[in-house]
Amino acid sequence: MASSTTTVKGDPYADLPRVPDFPLESSVVADGETMTMAQRGGTFGGDGQDTSPDLTWSEFPNETQSFIVTMYDPDAPTPSGFWHWAVTNIPASVTSVSAGAGEGDQTLPEGSTHLPNDAGLRRYIGPEPPPGDPHRYFIVVSALDIPAAGVPATATPALALFQTRANIVARAMLVPVYGA
């Protein structure tokens, strides 16, 4: 008879090929810190505002031609985690996104586009985890050596990262937390 045990999911990036890191900063989210009310979810009844965090990055490799920004919860109560946000085709000349840039494509840097998150929405949705232990939210900027991800606008964040995995030349990461 199989036992029912809970396992803690590890770092979802740990098993990927190693690439150099580069700095990523935000005025509203930080590693290990609780996400603010503005960044928390309100889409499905939560008390948050669904405002994407501001992000600023630097010191990425010279061969960088574009970026992908994602936010992923590996602790979501599903076998596949939960993608909260994905933006592709951010030009290499762009080194930041402002708070609220996740509202829609019109708030992104020119040429960039949202991919549907796991709620099927082409925008940022903040965390609304069920009661229990805090969840980790991997906010990642991937530097690519190609000018565009080359995936359809309907692609999932997982597909975009799978299709560009050989083109990721560096990665920046912040991992804030939130739990109900």
Stockholm file with secondary structure:
# STOCKHOLM 1.0

chainA/1-180         MASSTTTVKGDPYADLPRVPDFPLESSVVADGETMTMAQRGGTFGGDGQDTSPDLTWSEFPNETQSFIVTMYDPDAPTPSGFWHWAVTNIPASVTSVSAGAGEGDQTLPEGSTHLPNDAGLRRYIGPEPPPGDPHRYFIVVSALDIPAAGVPATATPALALFQTRANIVARAMLVPVYGA
#=GR chainA/1-180 SS CCCCCCCCCCCTTTTSCCCCBCCEECSSCCTTSBCCTTTSCCTTSCSSCCCCCCEEECCCCTTCCEEEEEEEETTSSSTTCEEEEEEEEEETTCCEECTTGGGCGGGSCTTCEECCCTTSCSSCCCCCCCSSSCEECEEEEEEESSSSCCCCTTCCHHHHHHHHGGGEEEEEEECCEECC
#=GC SS_cons         CCCCCCCCCCCTTTTSCCCCBCCEECSSCCTTSBCCTTTSCCTTSCSSCCCCCCEEECCCCTTCCEEEEEEEETTSSSTTCEEEEEEEEEETTCCEECTTGGGCGGGSCTTCEECCCTTSCSSCCCCCCCSSSCEECEEEEEEESSSSCCCCTTCCHHHHHHHHGGGEEEEEEECCEECC
//
